């Protein structure tokens, strides 16, 4: 997801370019296919990237452990600052307070792979579900409680706690 932005860096503030995205991105050691759109706007300091990508992540339901594909939608805006001046080749230090900003490399290539990876990781659900009403796995018999074959009648009580169940009856 690299783009040569040398010509955009030579233009006036407010100039823009648009690109369709349809590529594989390495996320956590595996290739993920993403599609979407990127818009690059020239700013006084660099280039503002407005990106929207879509894809899916393979995982499993956090309740019943069935495999599922989790749709992932990522939208972000980040400013990329050049390392070198496009006209002179002189090194450019980032403005104070923007030392951690994304950078455009010395060959004027803007790489979206790292911010896409970071925003993708943040967009993943913490506990994906196969369906909203997933009942999960029965703690007694280990079968999927959502399936029709589950006929477990109740929870087993640990004999060490049996005296406490008498209190519940009062």
Backbone torsions as a table, in degrees:
resi	resn	phi	psi	omega
1	UNK	NA	52.0	-179.8
2	UNK	-104.5	140.6	-179.3
3	UNK	-132.9	132.7	174.9
4	UNK	-81.8	119.4	-175.4
5	UNK	-115.0	21.0	-178.7
6	UNK	-58.9	-46.0	-178.2
7	UNK	-66.9	-35.4	178.4
8	UNK	-68.8	-35.4	177.9
9	UNK	-66.8	-24.6	179.4
10	UNK	-83.2	-12.2	-177.7
11	UNK	-87.6	173.4	-178.3
12	UNK	-75.2	161.1	176.1
13	UNK	-59.1	133.1	-179.5
14	UNK	104.2	-16.9	177.3
15	UNK	-65.0	151.3	-177.1
16	UNK	-145.2	161.7	174.8
17	UNK	-137.5	149.1	177.2
18	UNK	-125.5	144.2	-177.9
19	UNK	-139.6	138.6	171.5
20	UNK	-85.3	142.1	-179.4
21	UNK	-113.2	131.4	177.3
22	UNK	-157.2	81.5	-171.5
23	UNK	-146.5	169.1	171.2
24	UNK	-97.0	137.6	179.3
25	UNK	-124.8	137.5	177.9
26	UNK	-79.9	113.7	179.2
27	UNK	-126.0	117.8	-179.7
28	UNK	53.4	41.5	175.1
29	UNK	83.1	3.1	179.6
30	UNK	-131.2	147.1	179.7
31	UNK	-78.7	130.0	175.7
32	UNK	-119.4	131.6	179.2
33	UNK	-85.2	126.3	179.0
34	UNK	-124.6	146.4	173.1
35	UNK	-126.8	156.8	178.2
36	UNK	163.0	-148.3	-171.9
37	UNK	-147.3	142.7	174.9
38	UNK	-131.6	138.4	175.2
39	UNK	-124.5	129.6	178.5
40	UNK	-111.5	123.4	178.5
41	UNK	-116.0	131.9	177.8
42	UNK	-72.0	129.8	176.2
43	UNK	-115.3	170.6	178.4
44	UNK	-60.3	-30.5	-177.5
45	UNK	-99.2	-24.4	-174.9
46	UNK	-175.0	-128.7	-177.9
47	UNK	-135.6	128.9	176.3
48	UNK	-90.9	121.0	178.2
49	UNK	-100.8	123.1	174.5
50	UNK	-110.9	113.6	-169.4
51	UNK	-126.7	138.8	173.0
52	UNK	-134.3	120.0	178.7
53	UNK	-129.9	153.9	-179.4
54	UNK	-132.1	148.2	176.5
55	UNK	-173.0	-164.3	177.2
56	UNK	-144.3	154.7	-178.9
57	UNK	-122.0	132.4	177.0
58	UNK	-82.0	136.7	-179.4
59	UNK	-159.3	-157.3	178.0
60	UNK	-141.7	152.0	179.4
61	UNK	-62.2	135.9	-177.4
62	UNK	-75.4	-10.9	179.3
63	UNK	-103.9	-45.3	-174.9
64	UNK	-111.6	-6.4	177.0
65	UNK	67.9	17.9	174.5
66	UNK	-72.2	143.6	176.2
67	UNK	-66.8	145.3	178.6
68	UNK	-153.3	160.2	175.1
69	UNK	-105.6	119.6	-178.5
70	UNK	-95.5	119.1	176.8
71	UNK	-69.9	138.7	-179.1
72	UNK	-125.4	124.6	175.7
73	UNK	-118.8	125.9	-177.6
74	UNK	-124.1	129.8	175.1
75	UNK	-133.0	130.4	177.7
76	UNK	-153.8	161.2	172.8
77	UNK	-129.0	125.4	178.9
78	UNK	-140.4	142.6	175.8
79	UNK	-95.5	130.8	177.5
80	UNK	-104.7	132.6	-178.6
81	UNK	-110.2	138.1	-179.3
82	UNK	-72.5	149.5	175.4
83	UNK	-84.1	-36.3	-179.7
84	UNK	-127.6	152.9	177.1
85	UNK	-69.6	133.0	-176.2
86	UNK	-67.0	-28.9	-178.5
87	UNK	-88.9	-43.9	-173.4
88	UNK	-101.0	-22.7	-176.3
89	UNK	81.7	3.7	179.5
90	UNK	-71.4	143.8	179.1
91	UNK	-66.6	139.1	179.2
92	UNK	-115.9	123.4	175.5
93	UNK	-83.6	142.5	-180.0
94	UNK	-67.5	149.6	176.8
95	UNK	-59.8	154.0	-179.4
96	UNK	-58.0	133.4	-178.9
97	UNK	89.7	-7.1	-179.9
98	UNK	-119.5	29.5	-179.1
99	UNK	-65.0	-26.1	-179.0
100	UNK	-94.8	8.0	-179.0
101	UNK	-66.7	154.8	173.6
102	UNK	-65.1	146.5	-174.4
103	UNK	-119.2	151.6	172.1
104	UNK	-95.7	126.1	-171.8
105	UNK	-69.7	178.5	-175.0
106	UNK	-65.4	-20.9	177.2
107	UNK	-95.1	12.0	177.4
108	UNK	66.6	34.9	177.1
109	UNK	-100.7	125.1	176.9
110	UNK	-98.6	121.4	-176.0
111	UNK	-109.9	117.0	-179.2
112	UNK	-87.2	-5.5	-173.4
113	UNK	-59.2	-45.2	-177.0
114	UNK	-67.6	-48.9	177.2
115	UNK	-64.3	-34.8	176.8
116	UNK	-62.7	-43.4	178.6
117	UNK	-60.1	-46.0	-177.6
118	UNK	-66.6	-46.5	-179.9
119	UNK	-69.2	-32.8	176.5
120	UNK	-60.7	-46.8	-179.3
121	UNK	-61.6	-37.0	178.7
122	UNK	-73.5	-25.1	-177.1
123	UNK	-82.3	-15.1	-178.9
124	UNK	-68.5	138.3	177.8
125	UNK	-69.3	145.9	-179.5
126	UNK	-71.1	-35.0	-178.8
127	UNK	-136.7	82.1	-178.8
128	UNK	-66.3	145.8	179.4
129	UNK	-121.7	145.0	177.1
130	UNK	-70.7	-33.6	174.1
131	UNK	-155.7	154.6	-174.4
132	UNK	-56.8	-38.9	-176.5
133	UNK	-93.9	22.2	-178.2
134	UNK	-59.0	125.5	-177.4
135	UNK	-84.7	-16.6	177.3
136	UNK	84.4	-162.1	-177.2
137	UNK	-99.4	137.5	178.9
138	UNK	-68.1	127.7	-179.9
139	UNK	-71.7	-14.6	-178.8
140	UNK	-88.9	-55.0	-174.0
141	UNK	-102.5	-16.5	178.0
142	UNK	84.7	3.7	179.2
143	UNK	-87.6	160.8	177.2
144	UNK	-70.4	120.1	-178.2
145	UNK	-70.7	-17.3	178.7
146	UNK	-79.7	-17.9	-176.7
147	UNK	-81.8	158.6	-179.3
148	UNK	-73.8	-16.7	-178.3
149	UNK	-83.0	0.4	-179.6
150	UNK	-84.7	116.8	-177.9
151	UNK	-129.0	23.3	179.4
152	UNK	-66.0	131.9	-173.6
153	UNK	-86.3	-18.2	179.5
154	UNK	173.2	-175.9	-178.9
155	UNK	-81.4	145.1	172.3
156	UNK	-83.7	140.5	178.9
157	UNK	-101.8	129.6	176.3
158	UNK	-65.3	128.2	-176.0
159	UNK	-59.5	-24.9	178.9
160	UNK	-67.6	-20.0	-178.3
161	UNK	-108.1	8.0	-174.9
162	UNK	-61.4	-32.5	179.4
163	UNK	-64.7	-31.7	179.4
164	UNK	-68.2	-28.7	-179.5
165	UNK	-66.7	-23.9	177.4
166	UNK	-67.8	-32.4	179.5
167	UNK	-67.3	-30.3	-178.7
168	UNK	-68.0	-27.2	-177.0
169	UNK	-79.6	-18.3	-177.5
170	UNK	-74.0	NA	NA
